[in-house]
């Protein structure tokens, strides 16, 4: 008589799937970032990199975790650590190592790493300044066990920003790709509009592209609706 232990088979199958997912994660850039303490986020213009950074920092803040967000447009040529000190409003006699040590202590006191986000490296003036000081800045931050570093850069400027040989775990922000319908309905719900009743076939709803960019499209349309509503309110008063 032949029997089939289905329960044991199902358990083995589920375990295999779980181990496969764990294996995929261990070989992913996110796992590498956990060990190196550095993550680079790339993507097209308007894909949502800045929104992702600000949203991550807000979620961390809501969870009583610490973050520092610096926009690339705030930086110019010169020592990045010194500019970061000025942006944070820390005392002028605080040196680079003292500042990083203070941030490291702040992270340790919260029992979770403090994440330093530097968004849009390509918006620094001049952006080529990163070629001479980015690698050194990354190494400085990595010396502190309670600090983590997250960088973002527009894909088209990678060669103009990063020094030759620079390596970091990298993920691509793909905008609304794969969640086009959810994004569209959230947009129409926010503006209290009737959602479209036909399928969204236009490419601008999917992967970010220039000039047909999803984020730019939503922001432009949202602004236009707000202008129309203001005009109607004035006209009816």
N, C-alpha and C positions, 0 to 999 in steps of 0.2 A: 504494500500500500504506500502510495506517494503522498506526502503532505507538503503544503506550502506555508511556511511561517511568515504570513503576510505582515504581521506586526513587527517582527524583527527586520524584515526587508524594508518596511517604511522607515523605521528608525535609522537604519544604515543609509538609506537614500537621503533622508533629511540631514544626517550628519555629513554626508558627502557634499551636499549643496552648501552647508554652512562652512565647511572647510574650504570649499572652492571660493566662496565670497571672501573669507579671511585671507586666502592666498592672493586674490586679486587686490585686496586693499593693501596688503603688505608690499606689493609691488607697484603701488600707485604713488604719484607725486605727493599726495597728502601724507602718506606714511613717511616718505623721505623728509617732508617738511617737519614732521614731529621730531625726527632725530637731528636734523640740521638747525632747526629753529628759524628757518627762512623760507618764505613762500613768495613766488612771483605769479601775479595774475595778469594775463594778457587778454586782448580783445579789441574788436573794432571800435571806432569812435561811436559813443552813444550806446554801447552794449549794456552799460549799467555798472561799470566797474566802481565808479565813485559812489553810486547808490549802495552797492554791495558793501563797500568799506564803511560807509556811514551807518548802514543798517546793522552790520556786525558789531560796530562800536556801541551802538545804542542797545543792542541786545545784551552785550557784555555789561554795560552800565546798569541795565535793569536787573542783572544777575549779581550786582555788586562786584563786578570784575573791572579791572583798570585797563584803559587804552589811551594811546596818544595818536591823534590823527593830524597829519601834516599834508597839506596840498602842495603839489609840485610847483604851482604858480607862486607860492610864497617864497620859494628858494631862488637864489641867484648864485653867482660864482663865489667861492670862498668856502671856509670850513662849514660843513653841514651840521656838525654837532653844535657849533657856536650859534648858527642860525636857529637851530631847534631850541636852544636855550632861550634865545630872545623871543621866539614864538610862544614858549611856555611861560614867559614872564618871570623866569628864575633870576636870582641875583647875578650881577655882572662878574663878580669875583669867583663864580662857580666854574671850575674848569671842566673839560670834557669828561675826564674819568670820574670826577666827583658827581657830575650830572647823571651819568649812566649808572653809577653806583647808587645814587638816590632813587632812580627809577627802579633799579633792581630790588632795593629794599622795600619799595612800595609794593612791588609784585609779590615779594615773599610774605609781607605782612597780610596780604589778601589771600594767601595760600594758593594762588594761581598765577601763572605768568602774566606779566604786563605786555601787551602787544603794541608795538610801534608801527602804525600804518603810515606809509608814505605813498600817497596816491598821485598818479599821473606824473611819473618821472619825466616824461617827454615835455611837460609844460614848464620845466625849470629853464631859466634864461642865464647863460646858454645851456641847452640840453647836453651839449658835448662835454660839459664840466663833469658829468658823471663818469666819463671814461678815466679820469685821473683820480677820483676820490671815492667811487662807489664801493670798490672791493675792500678798501681800507675801512670804510664806515661799517660795512657788513661784518668784517672780522672783529671790529671793536665791540659791536653789539653782541656778537656770538660768545664773547668771553664771559658774559654775565648769565648765570643759569636761570634767572627769573625773567629774562627778557626774550621776546620773540619779535621777528621783523616780517612784515607783510608789505610787498611792493607791488604797484600796478603800473603798467605801461601799455600804451597803444601799440598794437602789433606792428603797424607800419613804421614805427620809430625804433624798433629794437636795435637795429644795427647802428643807429645814430646815437643811442644812449649807452649801451653796455660795452664795457671794455672787452677786447679780444680775450677769449678763454674764460669769461665769467660764466659760472654755472650755478643754477639754483633750481630746486623743484618748481615746476611750472604747470599751471592749469590755465585753460582758456575759458573766459567768460563768453558764452554764446548768446547772450541776450535772452529773448523769449523763445528761442528755438526749442520745440517740443512742448511748450505750454502756451502756444499762440492763443488758443481759445480762452483759457483761463485769464490771460492777460487782457484780452479784448473785453471780456465780460466784466472784469474788475474795473476797467477803465470806464465803460459805459455806466456801470453801477455807481461809481464815484461821482460822475457828472449827472446822475439821475436821468439818463437817456435810455431810450428803447434800444436794446441790443439788436444787431443785424440778424435778419432771418435767413440770410443766404450764407453759404460756406465762405470762409476767408481764404481766397486763393492768391491774393497779392503777396509778392515776395517780401514786402516790407514788414509783414506781420511775423515773419520767420526769422532766419538768421540775419543778424545786423549787416547792413550794407550801406555804402555811401554812394549817392545822397539819400536813397530810400532806406532810412534807418528807423527801426521800430521805436526806440526811445525818443528820438527827435520828433517822430510823427505824433506820438501820444502827447508830448509836451506842447507842440505847436497847435494841435487841435484843441487841447484843453484850454490853452490861453485864448484861442479864438472864441470858444464857447463862453468863457468868462467875459470877454469884451462884448459879445452879443447880449449877454444877460444884463450887463451894466447899462448898455445903450437902451434896452427895452425898459429897464426900471426907470431910467431918466425920462424916457418918452411917455411913460404912463403916469408920471407924477404931476 
